[in-house]
């Protein structure tokens, strides 16, 4: 009799445990208690370009929660896409099922490494500001060689899209990876590294969120050092001699070119916007130095505050003058009129994040193309000049499609599949050509589509996955063809770790992959 009561009690206890761990949600699917969706069921990217209302949104804080979310998706036959801070302008995070926002996974750990000296383990949602603060405050102070321009970007998003990196010879940020841990479609955690499997690691380094949810990334880091950042203002005809770029890059760590559209135009002197020969470009270059930093921390903080204020003012000038295109086109001239050549020494992270803007106010649209650089840099000079002149041709028709910046940066090649700088030749250099405009600018898509056909035809240019590209005519069939070999290599890894395609909930990527794998054009 006593045994019967004990068995009854155990049965009730078992039912209670099961009930507590598994419930039914509003969608009549199984709900695992540790995988709790947030109350908000809408998500928007920082600039408003992507707006979602998926079945559920999760903001995990631990590895266990990540695993439970994947298991929940498996049980409920749901798919998953991920997001960080929402800087991606393409559809990479779009899903109708589960959106996992990783920004609360933001811990950073610095440790000694038997092979690399020092490493930093950053959870997927850590920003580069989080990472670099941990490194800077370490004893000894440390730094990472390659990072995006803005320190608000999250490490997983930068790695997943494989295009970011402000310094030429260190390449994309993914090049600094030692290893990474991903929760795959089985709900298990796998570590990817070159020592374990080089092919799989080259897939994981630019994975577009297709292998699973990234949990942690281990970066090689090194002792802190300083960089001298110089700004040189040169006339547009500086591009007529491509060796100007090559020679400067060969004597520097990195070079970038910036152009503010129509910056030589003065509405008071000439009402007609037609003479691009008056324009200037800004040439930035970074050189490693033993010189001490120019500014103290307090001075740098003040400079950043001023930059934010100027950024907001500039954005407002452009945004509120959409209907007055001439006034908008004259903004850049006012910006550059008071600028002079400068040379400033920063600690590495401050040199890379050389400009601060207020992203909560300033909303920009971005498109970027990557193509291989000719040995003499002639194609870089030609295409940058062509883009600038094309802006003037659009202006003649009353169209001003780019009102912020056109930018060129250079990156060393890498062997990460699907990266726009993919190349087995370690000496190859790539040019990333960016066009940045205030979100909602008329004729921007037309201008970028116009340039894309030229860059596709001449150089087999590739797109920056994290920026907009899907509006470009026939871009799906084009990318499936130009990326065909890389996709086939990547698919061998993707199919192994996510055979049920839990993470393949993205129409654009599905179309590109399916065309490449099935031989369609």
N, C-alpha and C positions, 0 to 999 in steps of 0.2 A: 504493500500500500504506500509506504514511504517512497519507494522507488518510483511508483507511478506519479506521485506528486512532483518528485524531482524532475522526471522526464517532461511533465506538463510545463513546469516552470522554465526548463531549458528551451522548450519549443516556443513558449511565449517570448522569452528573451531573444531568441534567434530571429523571430518575426519582427520584433521591435528594432533590432539592429539593422535588419534589411530595410525596414521602413524608413529608418533615419538616414540611411545612406542613399536610398533610391526613392524618388518621388515622381509624380507625374506633373509636368509643367503645363502651361496654358496651351501649348501646341500639341498636347496629347503624346508627347515623347517622353522618354526616360530622362530623369534629371538626377545627376550625381551631386550630392550636397556640397562637395568641395569645389565644384565647378559652377560657381554662381554668376549668372549674367548681371550686369549693372542695370539699373532701372531705366536709364536712358536708352532708347532703341534707335537713335539716329546718330550719324557720325558725318562730319564734314571736314575736308582737308583745310589746311590753314588759309588758302586763298579762295575757298568756296568752289573750286573747280570740280571737286568730287563730293557728292552727297549721297549717303547710303541710309537705308532703313532695313537692315538685315533681320533675320529671325531673332538673333541674340548677339549682344556685344559683351565681351569678356575683358577684364583688366587684371590679369593674374599678377600675383606678387611673389610666387614661389615656383620652383620646378615641379613640385607635386601637383600644383594647380594646372600647370601646362599639360602634364600627363593626363590628368583627369578630363581636361577639355577635349583632348584628342580622343580619349576613350568614349567620352560622351558623344562626340561626332560619329564615331564608329557605330555605337549602339543605335543612334537615331538616324543613321544613314544621311548625315549632313556633311557638307564641305566646309573648308576653313580657308580664310585669307587673313593676312596680318597687316598691321599698321603700327607706326611709331608715333611721331608728332604730327604726321599728316602733311609732310612737305612734298610727297610724290604727287605729280600732276597728272600722271597717266592712270590707267584703270587697274593697276597692280593690286590695289586693296579692295577692289569691288567684289562683293559677294552678296548672294541672296540668303545665305545660311548663317554661318558663324564668323563674326569678325573678332579677331584677337588683337587687342591694342596692348603692346608690350611696354609702354613707357614707365610702368611702375616696377619693372624689373630693371633696377638702375644701380645695383651695387658694383663697386670696382675694388679689386684686390691686387696689390702689387707684390711680387715675390721674386726671389732669386731663381735663376734657371741654369741648369748644368751646362746647357749648350749656348743659350742666347744671352747669358749674363743677367738680364732683368726682363721680366714679362709683366704685362698687366692683363688681368682677367676681368673683362667688362660684361655684365649682363646685357641682354639684347637691347633693353630700353635705355641704357645709359647714354646721355648726350656726350658729345666730344668735350663740352665744358666740364661735365662730371669726370670724365676720364683724365683730362689734362690737369684739373685741379688736384686730383689724387696723385698724379705724377709730379706735379710742381711742388707739392707739399711733402713729398717723400724725402727721406734722408738716405742717400743723396737725391737731389732733385733730378727728375727724369723727364723725357719727352718722347713723343711718337713722331716719326719722320714724315708721314703722309696723312693728311686730314683734309676735309672739305673747308671751304672758305668760312662757313658759318658754324660756330661751335654749338648751335642749338640742334643740329642734326643728330639723330640717334644712330648708334654704331651699327645695328642690324640693318637698318634701311640703307645706309651708305654701302655696306658690304654687299647686300643682296642685289643692288643695282649695278655695282661694279664700274662706275664711271667717275667717281669723285677722287680728288687728289690735287693739291695745289702746287706740288713740286715735281719737276720733270723726272729726275733720275730715280726717285723712289717709287714712281708709278702710282697706280691706284691704291687706295687705302687697303684693299684686300691683300696686296703684296706684303703687308706687314704682319699678316696672320701666321701664327704657329699652328694653331688648331682651333676647332670650334665644336660645340656640342649642340645637337639638333634633336628635338623630339620628332620622330618620324611617324609615318602613317600607322605603324603598328602600336604606337603609344610607348615605344621604348626610346631610350636616349642613346644616340650613337655619337662617338667622337670621330671627327674627320681631321686628318693631318697628312702631310706628305710622307711621314715615316710609316704610317699605316697603309696608305694607298694613294699614290700620287694622282691617278686618274680621278678618283672620287673626290679628292681634295680640290682639284681644279674645277670640278662641278660645284662643289659646296661654296667656293669663294665668290661666285656670282650666281646665286641659286634662284633669284627672283621669287623666293618663297615657295618653290615647287618641291623641295625635299622635306619640308616640315617646318616646325616653329623653331627658330634659333633661340637657344637659351643663353649660351655664353660664348664669348669670343676671346681668344688669347692672342694678344699682340706682342710682337717684339718691340722693346723700348730701349732707349739708351740715355746716357747722361745728358743733362740739359746743356744746350749750346745756344749761341746767339747767331742771328742772321741780320745782315744789312739789307734793308729794303729801300730801293731807289725808284723814284718816279721821274721819268724823263718825258717832257712834252715835245713831240716832233711833228712837223708838217706831214700831211698825208703822202706826199711824194717820197717820204722816207721808205715806203714800201716798194718803191720802184727798184730798189736794190735789195733783193732777198738776202744777200750776204750780211746785211745789217742785222737781221734776225739771227742768222746762223752764228755769226761771230760773237754776238752778245750772249747767246745761249751757251756756247762752248766755254765762255769765261765765267759763267754763273751757275748756280744751283738750279735756277728756274727762271723762266721769262713768261710774262703774260702781256697781252695787248688789249687795251680797252678803248672803245670808241663811243662817245655820246653823240647820237645822231644830230646832224645839221649844226654842229657846234661853232662853225665859222659864220653862221648866219646872224646878221644884225638887222632886225626889223626896221630900226630907225634909219639905217643907211641905205638899205635896198629891200624893197617890199617883195622882190621876186626870189624865190628859194631855188637856186639853180647852180650855184658855183661851189662844188665840193672841194675845189682846190684851196679854199680858205680854211678847211677843217684841219684839226689836229687829232692825233691819237696819243694815248698815254701808254708808255712802255714801262712796265714794272719788271725789276729783276731782283733776285735774292742771292746773296753771296754769304757763305759761312765766314764768321769773323771771331776773333778773340777780343774785339773791342767791347767795352761795357755798354749796357743798354742806355739809350739816350734819355729815357724818361723813368721816373720812379713809379711805383705802383699807384700812388695817389694822383700823379700827373696823368698817367695812362687812363685812370678811371674818369677823370675830368674830360679827357679827349674823347673817350667813348660816349660819354653823356652828350657832348656837343655833336658827335657824329649822329647819334640817334635823333636829336632834335632837327638836324639838317635833313636827315633822311625822311622824317615825317613831313617836313615843310616841302621838300622836293616832290614827294608823292602827292601831296595835296595840290601843288601847283599843276601837276600833270593831270590828276584825276578830275579836277574841277574845270579843266580847260579842254575836255574832249570835244566840245562843240566848237572850240576856237583853235583849229589845228595850227594856225600860224603862231599863236601864243605858245602852244605846247612845243612846237619845234624850236622856239627861241629859248627854252628853259636851259638846255645844255650849254649854250653860249655863255649864259650868265654864270653857270657853275664853273666853267673853265677859265673865265676871263681873269680871275684873281689868283689862279693857281700857278705855282712856279716849281721848277725842278727841286726835288727833295731827296735826302738820304738820311735814313733813320735806322738805328740799331735796336732790335727787339730780341727778347727771348723767343725761341722757335714758335711756340703756339701763338704768341702775339703777332709775329710776323706773318704767319699763315692766315690768322683771322684778322687781317689788317683793316677790315671795315666792319663796322657794327651798324645794323639797321633795326628798326622797330617792327618786327614781323607781325605783331598783333594789330598794327595799323596799316602797314604797307603790304599790299597784296599784288604779287607779280605773276605773270605767265611766262613760262620758259620752254624753249625748244633748243636742242643741241644735236649737232652732227659730229661724228668722229671719222677721220680719214687719215691714212698713212702719209707722212711727210716725205716729200722728195728730198734726196740728199742735199740739194742746194737751196731748199726751202722755197723754191720758186712757186710751187702750187699754193703754199700758204699765203704768200704775198698777193698772188693773183686772185685767190678766192675772197680774201678779206677786202681787197680793193673793189672787186666785183660786187660784193654785198653792199658796200657803202654807196657805190654809184647806183646800184639798183634802188636804194632808198630814195635817191634823188629822182629817179625815173618815176617812182610811185608818187613822190611829192608833186611832180608836174601835173599829175592827174588829181591832185587834191587829197592824196592818201598819205597818212603818216603812221605806218604800221608798227614801228619800233620807237618808243619814246623814252626808253631808259638806257640800256647798254647793249652793245654788241661786243663780245669778248672772245679772245683766243687764248687757250692755254695748251701746253705741251706735256705729254706724258709718255714715259717709256712703255714699251709693249709688255704684255704678260701672257701667261698660258691659261688663264681662267676662261673656260668656255663661256660664250655669250657676252663677254666684255667687248665694248666697241674698240678696245685697244688690243684685242687678241692677236697674237702673232708668235710663232715659234722662234723667230729671229730676235734674240735679246738686244740687238743693237737698233732695232726699228723704233722710230718715234712716231707718235700720233698727235694730230691736232684735234682739239675739241673746240668747235665753233658754236658759241651760244648766242641766242637772241632773247633779251629779257625786256618785257614790256608790262605796263600796268594791266592787270586783269580786266578784260572787257574791251581792250583797244580794238577799234574797227580795223579791218583789213589785215590783221596780224596773221591769220591762218592763210590768207591768200599769198602774202609775202613769203612765208615759210614754205608753203607748198611750191611756189615758184622756184625758190632756191634749191629745194630738195631734189627736183628732177635733174638739175645740173650736177649736183654732188653725187647723186646715185649713179648717173650715167658715166661720169668721169672717173670716180674714185671708189665706187661700191661703198659709199659712206654708210655708217651704221648709226643707230639712234641711241641717245641716252635714255635708258629704260625708265628712269625716274621722272623724266620730263614729258611733255605732251608730244605725241607723234601720230595718234590714231586718226586724226582728221586728214592726214596727207593722203591723196588719192593713190590707191593700189599699194599702200605701204605693207599690207599683210602679205600679199604674194611676193613683193620685193624682198622683205626680210626673210621669208621662208626660203627663198633661193640663195640669198647672200650668206645666210647663217646655216645652210643645210648641213654641212659637215660637222659643225660644232653641235648642232641640235641632235644629230644622230649619236654623237659621243655622250652628250649630256643625258639623253634619254635612257642610255644603258644604266646610268646611276639612278635617275629618277624612278624608273620602273622597279628597281630593286627595293628602294626605300618607301615608295608610296604606290604599290601596285593597284590599289583601289582608287587612286586619284582623289584622295580626300583633299589635297592641296591644289588640285588643278581646276579650281573654280574661277576661270578667267577666260572670257570668250576670245579676246585678242590673242592671248598666248596659245589657246587651244587651236585657233585657226592657223597661226604661224607654224606651230609644231606639226599639226596634222598634214598640212601641205608639204612640209619638208620631209616628213616620214613616209608619206604616201606618194611622193613624187609629183604632186600637182603644182601647177603654175597659176 
